[in-house]
Amino acid sequence: MRAVVQRVSSGGVVIADRNYSQEISRGFVILLGIKEGDGIEEVNFLADKCYGLRVFEDENAKMNLSLADINGEVLIISQFTLYGDAQKGNRPSFIAAARPEIAIPLYEAFIARMKDKLGADKVKTGIFGAMMEVKIINDGPVTIIIESKEKN
């Protein structure tokens, strides 16, 4: 499982020319990719990492605060293209990305875990598999890529 976590001053998602969910303010936009073989262990690891990630500045201008510390919000967007492989040729292969029947329940579990940690009102989402316009106002810019641990 892979997350591209962007620290934002705001974010939102538009689907079919309408705002799908309310915009978030200060927090994270999390682009979430799920690969074949991922399970609940990867969901919990990645959600906990995102929740605890200390990339917000404290009173000394040090990146030392987490989402909880700043009362931040998250916008979670499913993005199978994070597992696109373009090493050969110019058309990426998405064979490593999990099929929807596997990915959807894991995406929903990630959302539920974040809601448990932050509160449901602090977590917004897109729609799995939909064509979306994602608004990301990156603050910093700060972008962190987090991978779940590889299974032995």
C-alpha positions in Angstrom: 0.0 0.0 0.0 1.3 3.4 -0.9 0.2 6.9 0.2 1.3 10.2 -1.2 0.6 12.6 1.7 0.6 16.3 0.8 0.4 18.9 3.6 -2.2 21.4 2.4 -3.8 24.7 3.3 -6.9 23.5 1.5 -8.2 20.7 -0.7 -11.3 19.5 -2.4 -12.8 17.3 -5.0 -15.1 17.9 -7.9 -16.9 15.0 -9.6 -19.1 15.5 -12.7 -18.8 19.3 -12.5 -20.0 19.6 -8.9 -18.3 19.8 -5.5 -18.5 16.3 -4.1 -17.5 16.9 -0.5 -16.8 20.0 1.4 -13.4 21.4 1.1 -10.9 20.7 3.8 -8.7 23.4 5.4 -5.3 22.8 6.9 -4.3 19.2 6.9 -3.5 16.4 4.4 -4.6 15.3 1.0 -3.8 11.6 0.9 -3.6 9.9 -2.4 -4.0 6.2 -1.6 -2.8 3.3 -3.8 -3.6 -0.3 -3.0 -1.7 -3.2 -4.5 -2.4 -6.9 -4.9 -1.6 -8.7 -1.7 -2.5 -5.7 0.6 -4.7 -6.4 3.6 -5.9 -4.9 6.9 -2.4 -5.0 8.4 -1.2 -2.6 5.6 -4.3 -0.4 6.1 -3.7 0.0 9.8 0.0 0.6 9.4 -0.5 3.3 6.8 -3.4 5.0 8.5 -1.5 5.2 11.8 1.6 6.6 10.0 -0.4 9.3 8.3 -2.2 10.2 11.5 1.0 10.5 13.5 3.1 12.1 10.8 4.7 15.2 12.3 5.1 17.7 9.4 3.3 20.8 10.7 5.4 23.6 12.2 5.4 24.3 15.9 6.1 27.6 17.6 9.8 27.3 16.8 9.1 26.8 13.0 10.1 23.1 13.4 8.1 20.3 11.7 7.0 18.8 14.9 3.2 18.7 15.0 0.7 16.0 13.8 -2.8 16.3 12.5 -4.2 15.8 16.0 -2.0 18.6 17.3 -3.3 21.1 14.8 -6.9 19.8 14.7 -6.3 19.1 11.0 -8.5 17.5 8.3 -7.9 15.0 5.6 -9.1 14.4 2.1 -8.6 10.8 1.0 -8.5 10.0 -2.7 -8.1 6.5 -4.1 -5.5 6.4 -6.9 -4.6 3.1 -8.5 -2.2 5.0 -10.8 0.3 5.1 -7.9 1.1 1.5 -8.9 1.7 2.4 -12.5 4.9 0.9 -13.9 6.4 2.8 -16.8 9.8 1.1 -16.9 9.1 -0.6 -20.2 7.6 1.5 -23.0 5.6 4.6 -22.6 2.3 3.2 -21.6 2.2 2.3 -17.9 1.2 -1.1 -16.7 -1.2 -1.2 -13.7 -1.0 -4.9 -13.1 0.3 -4.4 -9.5 -2.8 -2.3 -8.5 -5.4 -4.3 -6.6 -8.6 -5.1 -8.4 -11.7 -3.2 -7.2 -13.1 -6.2 -5.3 -10.0 -6.1 -3.1 -9.2 -2.4 -3.2 -12.6 -1.0 -2.3 -13.0 -2.7 1.1 -9.4 -1.7 2.0 -10.0 1.9 0.9 -13.1 2.0 3.0 -11.2 0.5 6.0 -8.5 3.2 5.6 -11.2 5.9 5.7 -12.9 4.2 8.8 -9.5 4.1 10.6 -8.8 7.8 9.9 -12.4 8.7 11.1 -11.8 6.7 14.3 -8.6 8.6 14.9 -9.6 12.2 13.8 -13.4 12.1 14.0 -15.8 11.6 11.1 -16.2 15.4 10.6 -12.5 15.8 9.9 -12.3 13.2 7.1 -13.5 13.8 3.5 -13.3 11.5 0.5 -13.7 11.2 -3.2 -15.5 8.3 -4.9 -13.5 5.1 -5.6 -13.0 4.7 -9.4 -14.6 8.0 -10.3 -13.0 10.6 -12.6 -12.3 13.4 -10.2 -10.7 16.9 -10.3 -8.7 17.1 -7.1 -7.8 20.5 -5.7 -4.6 20.5 -3.8 -3.1 23.7 -2.4 0.2 22.2 -1.2 1.6 24.1 1.8 5.4 24.2 1.9 5.5 22.4 -0.4 5.5 19.3 1.7 4.9 15.9 0.1 5.8 12.6 1.8 5.5 9.1 0.3 4.8 6.3 2.7 4.9 2.7 1.9 3.5 -0.2 3.9 6.0 -2.7 5.1 6.7 -5.5 2.7 5.5 -8.9 3.8 8.2 -11.5 4.3 
